[in-house]
């Protein structure tokens, strides 16, 4: 289990200070990933990612996240496990890709470079929540596995979209300002849980299983 979080300012609203905000979001998820913490941000583009790591597949520092692709186009924060990553790695190696770690995250990122995110998600088997920044198209994509095993929440406040594996990560951001969603509360009383896309807060949603959300940076 790992944890991801981050923010993107879609209308050029400043997010400051980036480093302190992202570190605070990451620290709130330490129970999900006690082995390592990483942040990445591009202040000019108005985008930042945070990650807490639980080392399972690769125990070395080579699996540190957020991870940048070899061509520097993509940056990813990934929570989950890709079960067939060895087969995908073999396929990518035959097409000229080189790897410096044994992590499934590096394989996932190379697959995105080779095939794009949508085709990659069609090929992988596993459980995941992904935040992927495309520096060329200036698009942030949030994606969740088909069965919804890994959670991912998001909300927009004053032109800034914040997201994370848990609500506690979103609460660390200074734009956080919410009220209780009474409809979600009724669902909780009825089903003993709150189904996606609802959360307990009116301004926050949970990404549906198998869904993708794209945010275009203007």
C-alpha positions in Angstrom: 0.0 0.0 0.0 1.3 3.4 -1.0 -0.3 6.9 -0.9 -0.5 9.6 -3.6 -1.6 13.2 -3.4 -1.2 16.5 -5.3 -2.7 19.6 -6.8 -3.0 21.4 -10.1 -3.9 25.1 -10.5 -6.1 25.0 -13.7 -6.6 28.8 -13.9 -3.1 29.9 -13.0 -4.0 30.6 -9.4 -0.8 30.4 -7.3 -0.3 27.5 -4.9 2.3 28.5 -2.4 4.5 27.4 -0.9 4.5 24.2 -3.1 7.2 22.4 -1.2 5.6 22.8 2.2 2.1 22.0 1.0 3.1 18.8 -0.8 5.3 17.6 2.1 2.3 18.1 4.4 0.0 16.1 2.1 2.6 13.3 1.9 3.2 13.2 5.7 -0.5 12.7 6.3 -0.3 9.4 4.3 2.8 8.1 6.2 0.7 5.1 7.4 0.2 4.0 3.8 3.9 4.2 2.9 6.5 4.2 5.7 9.5 3.5 3.6 10.0 6.7 1.6 8.5 10.1 0.8 8.9 12.1 -2.4 7.5 15.3 -3.9 7.8 16.8 -7.4 6.4 20.2 -8.6 6.6 22.6 -11.5 5.7 26.0 -10.1 5.5 27.6 -13.6 3.0 24.9 -14.8 1.1 25.0 -11.5 1.3 21.2 -10.9 2.7 19.2 -8.0 2.7 15.5 -7.0 3.4 13.8 -3.7 4.0 10.1 -2.8 4.5 7.9 0.2 6.0 4.5 -0.6 5.6 1.1 0.8 8.4 -0.9 -0.9 7.3 -4.3 -2.1 8.4 -5.1 -5.7 11.6 -3.1 -5.6 13.2 -2.3 -2.3 15.9 0.0 -3.7 16.0 3.8 -4.1 15.5 3.3 -7.9 11.8 2.9 -7.2 11.5 6.4 -5.7 8.4 8.4 -6.7 7.2 10.6 -8.1 9.0 9.1 -11.1 9.9 10.9 -14.3 10.0 9.1 -17.7 13.4 8.7 -19.5 12.2 11.2 -22.1 11.1 13.7 -19.4 7.6 14.0 -20.9 5.8 12.2 -18.0 5.8 12.3 -14.2 3.8 9.7 -12.3 2.7 9.1 -8.7 1.4 5.5 -8.5 -0.3 3.5 -5.8 -0.8 -0.2 -6.4 0.6 -3.3 -8.0 0.8 -4.4 -11.7 0.6 -8.2 -11.7 1.7 -8.7 -15.3 4.5 -6.1 -15.3 7.2 -8.7 -16.0 5.5 -9.7 -19.3 5.1 -6.0 -20.2 8.7 -5.3 -19.3 9.8 -8.1 -21.6 7.7 -6.7 -24.5 9.1 -3.2 -23.9 12.7 -4.4 -23.7 12.3 -6.0 -27.1 11.2 -2.6 -28.4 14.4 -0.9 -27.1 13.4 0.3 -23.6 16.0 0.0 -20.9 15.3 -0.2 -17.2 17.3 0.7 -14.1 15.1 -0.9 -11.5 12.9 -3.9 -11.0 9.8 -1.7 -10.0 6.5 -2.1 -11.7 6.2 1.7 -11.6 9.1 2.1 -14.1 7.5 -0.5 -16.4 4.2 1.3 -16.2 5.8 4.6 -17.1 7.7 3.1 -20.0 4.5 1.6 -21.2 2.8 5.0 -21.2 5.7 6.3 -23.3 5.3 3.5 -25.8 1.6 3.2 -26.0 -0.1 6.1 -24.3 -2.0 5.8 -21.0 -5.3 4.5 -22.4 -3.7 1.6 -24.3 -1.5 0.9 -21.3 -4.4 0.7 -18.9 -6.1 -1.8 -21.4 -3.0 -4.0 -21.2 -2.1 -4.0 -17.5 -3.6 -6.3 -14.9 -3.6 -5.0 -11.3 -4.9 -2.6 -8.7 -4.0 1.0 -8.9 -4.6 4.7 -8.4 -2.5 6.9 -10.8 -1.7 10.5 -11.1 0.1 11.2 -14.4 1.4 14.5 -15.6 2.0 14.9 -19.4 4.4 17.8 -19.7 4.0 18.0 -23.5 0.2 18.3 -23.6 0.0 19.8 -20.1 -2.6 17.3 -19.0 -3.0 15.8 -15.6 -4.8 12.4 -15.7 -6.2 10.6 -12.6 -7.0 7.0 -13.1 -8.3 4.1 -11.0 -8.4 0.4 -11.4 -11.5 -1.4 -12.8 -12.6 -2.8 -9.4 -11.8 0.3 -7.4 -9.4 -1.5 -5.0 -7.3 1.7 -4.6 -9.1 4.8 -3.6 -8.7 8.3 -5.1 -10.5 11.5 -4.0 -10.5 14.9 -5.7 -12.1 18.3 -5.3 -11.9 21.7 -6.9 -11.5 24.8 -4.7 -11.0 28.4 -6.0 -9.5 27.2 -9.3 -7.2 24.6 -7.8 -7.9 20.8 -8.0 -6.5 18.8 -5.2 -6.5 15.0 -5.0 -5.2 12.1 -2.8 -5.6 8.6 -1.7 -7.4 9.7 1.5 -9.4 12.8 2.5 -6.8 13.6 5.2 -4.3 14.4 2.4 -6.7 16.9 0.7 -7.3 18.6 4.1 -3.6 19.6 4.3 -4.0 21.9 1.3 -4.7 25.6 2.2 -7.6 25.8 -0.3 -9.6 23.1 1.6 -13.1 24.4 2.5 -15.9 21.9 2.7 -19.3 21.2 4.1 -21.1 17.9 4.7 -23.0 16.3 1.9 -26.4 15.3 3.3 -27.2 13.0 0.4 -23.9 11.2 1.0 -24.8 11.0 4.7 -28.1 9.4 3.8 -26.2 6.8 1.6 -23.9 6.1 4.5 -26.9 5.4 6.8 -28.5 3.2 4.2 -25.6 1.2 3.0 -23.0 1.6 5.8 -20.6 3.0 3.3 -20.5 5.9 0.8 -20.4 4.7 -2.9 -18.4 6.5 -5.6 -18.6 9.1 -6.9 -19.8 10.6 -3.5 -17.8 11.4 -0.5 -18.9 12.7 2.9 -18.1 16.3 1.7 -20.2 18.1 -1.0 -17.1 19.6 -2.7 -15.1 16.3 -2.9 -15.7 13.3 -5.1 -14.3 9.8 -5.3 -13.1 8.7 -8.7 -15.3 5.8 -10.0 -13.7 2.4 -10.5 -12.2 2.1 -14.0 -12.6 5.9 -14.6 -10.2 8.5 -15.8 -10.3 12.2 -15.2 -8.2 14.6 -17.4 -7.4 18.2 -16.3 -6.1 20.4 -19.1 -3.6 23.0 -18.0 -4.5 26.2 -20.0 
